[in-house]
């Protein structure tokens, strides 16, 4: 392992470019506030449902820096084979773009049923109450990336493969703090080929 502050060497980190006009902005287009006080659950849910659609002209959902308070699980569900295939969710800066849980105990922050997709550059803060930061599934998924993320104060950082499995998944340059049960829990018979590289684990079960 290496020093957390260096995220295992900045030379290994990818440079961030964006946002671009082709990206959807969760504040500008969907009304999220990101001040840590407003309840942004409905705005984020509306954004995910809009971008998920196979006919959506925008496939990247961008979160400017801020603290987005959520009080219920936000869901990116797979309605058809192509929804939400190929979409990305990205924050401006993993240290400054925070989704913070303020809902009931023992619930997931994000149910993430995407595939051929990516999520990057957020802090997911469970505030010591949320069960899981990212719950993958329930359908089989492959070719997902989770990069440059911070997971903290949850039971599980990433929980995946509970039903049909999840394979060919990359977790790159992520940090996990105080995930009391497991930073990453890969479940199910068909959960294969996970690549967990340049990550930091601290006080995790």
Residue pairs with C-beta under 8 A, 6 or more apart in sequence:
1 8
1 200
1 201
2 8
2 9
2 200
4 175
4 200
4 202
7 13
7 148
7 173
7 175
7 198
7 200
8 173
8 198
8 199
8 200
9 198
12 173
12 198
13 148
13 173
14 147
14 148
14 173
16 93
16 121
18 60
18 62
18 90
19 25
19 62
19 64
19 92
20 60
22 58
22 60
23 58
23 60
23 61
23 62
24 30
24 47
24 50
24 51
24 58
24 60
24 61
24 62
25 62
25 64
26 32
26 34
26 43
26 44
26 47
26 61
26 62
26 63
26 64
26 68
27 33
27 34
27 63
27 64
27 66
29 47
30 43
30 44
30 46
30 47
30 50
31 43
31 46
32 38
32 40
32 43
32 44
32 47
32 63
32 66
32 68
33 40
33 43
33 66
33 68
34 40
34 63
34 64
34 65
34 66
34 67
34 68
35 66
35 67
36 66
36 67
36 69
36 98
36 100
37 69
38 69
39 69
39 70
39 71
39 102
40 68
40 69
40 70
41 69
41 70
41 71
41 72
41 74
44 68
44 70
44 74
44 99
45 74
45 75
47 61
48 61
48 74
48 75
48 76
48 84
48 89
50 56
51 58
51 59
51 60
51 61
51 84
51 87
52 76
52 77
52 79
52 83
52 84
52 87
53 83
54 80
54 82
54 83
54 85
59 86
59 87
59 88
60 87
60 88
60 89
60 90
61 87
61 88
61 89
61 90
62 90
62 91
62 92
63 89
63 90
63 91
63 92
63 97
63 99
63 122
64 92
64 97
65 91
65 92
65 93
65 96
65 97
66 96
66 97
66 98
67 98
67 100
68 97
68 98
68 99
68 100
69 100
69 102
70 99
70 100
70 101
70 102
70 103
70 109
71 102
71 103
72 103
72 107
73 103
73 107
73 108
73 109
73 110
73 111
74 109
74 110
74 111
75 110
75 111
75 113
76 84
76 89
76 110
76 111
76 112
76 113
76 114
77 84
77 111
77 113
78 84
78 113
78 114
78 115
78 139
84 113
84 114
84 117
85 114
85 115
85 116
85 117
86 116
86 117
87 114
87 117
88 117
88 118
88 119
88 120
89 118
89 119
89 120
89 122
90 118
90 119
90 120
90 121
91 97
91 120
91 121
91 122
92 121
93 121
94 120
94 121
94 122
94 123
94 148
94 149
94 150
95 123
95 150
97 121
97 122
97 123
98 122
98 123
98 124
98 125
99 109
99 110
99 122
99 123
99 124
99 125
100 125
100 127
101 109
101 125
101 126
101 127
101 129
101 130
101 154
102 127
103 129
103 130
104 129
105 129
105 130
105 131
106 129
106 130
106 131
106 155
107 130
107 131
108 130
108 131
108 132
108 133
108 134
108 135
108 159
109 124
109 126
109 130
109 132
109 133
109 134
109 154
110 124
110 133
110 134
110 135
111 135
111 137
112 119
112 134
112 135
112 136
113 136
113 137
113 138
113 139
113 141
114 141
114 144
115 139
115 140
115 141
115 142
115 143
115 144
116 142
116 143
116 144
117 143
117 144
117 145
118 144
118 145
118 146
118 147
119 134
119 144
119 145
119 146
119 147
119 149
120 145
120 146
120 147
120 148
120 149
121 147
121 148
121 149
122 149
122 150
123 149
123 150
123 151
123 152
124 133
124 134
124 149
124 150
124 151
124 152
124 154
124 157
125 152
125 153
126 133
126 152
126 153
126 154
126 155
127 153
128 153
130 153
130 154
130 155
131 154
131 155
131 156
132 154
132 155
132 156
132 157
132 158
132 159
133 151
133 154
133 156
133 157
133 158
134 146
134 151
134 157
134 158
134 159
135 156
135 159
135 160
135 162
136 144
136 158
136 159
136 160
136 161
136 166
137 160
137 161
137 162
137 163
137 164
137 166
138 162
138 163
138 164
139 163
139 164
140 164
140 165
140 166
140 167
140 190
141 166
141 167
141 169
142 166
142 167
142 168
142 169
143 168
143 169
144 166
144 168
144 169
144 170
145 169
145 170
145 171
145 172
146 158
146 169
146 170
146 171
146 172
146 174
147 170
147 171
147 172
147 173
147 174
148 172
148 173
148 174
149 174
149 175
150 174
150 175
150 177
151 157
151 158
151 174
151 175
151 176
151 177
151 179
151 183
152 176
152 177
152 178
152 179
153 177
153 178
154 178
154 179
154 180
155 179
155 180
155 181
155 182
155 205
156 179
156 181
156 182
156 183
156 184
156 185
157 174
157 176
157 179
157 182
157 183
157 184
157 204
158 171
158 183
158 184
158 185
159 182
159 185
159 187
160 166
160 169
160 184
160 185
160 186
160 187
160 188
160 191
161 186
161 187
161 188
161 190
161 191
162 187
162 188
163 188
164 188
164 190
165 188
165 189
165 190
165 191
165 192
166 186
166 188
166 190
166 191
167 190
167 191
167 192
167 193
167 194
168 192
168 193
169 193
169 194
169 195
170 194
170 195
170 197
171 184
171 194
171 195
171 196
171 197
171 199
172 195
172 197
172 198
172 199
173 197
173 198
173 199
174 199
174 200
175 199
175 200
175 202
176 183
176 184
176 199
176 200
176 201
176 202
176 204
177 202
177 203
177 204
178 202
178 203
178 204
179 201
179 204
179 205
180 204
180 205
181 205
182 204
182 205
183 199
183 201
183 204
184 194
184 196
186 194
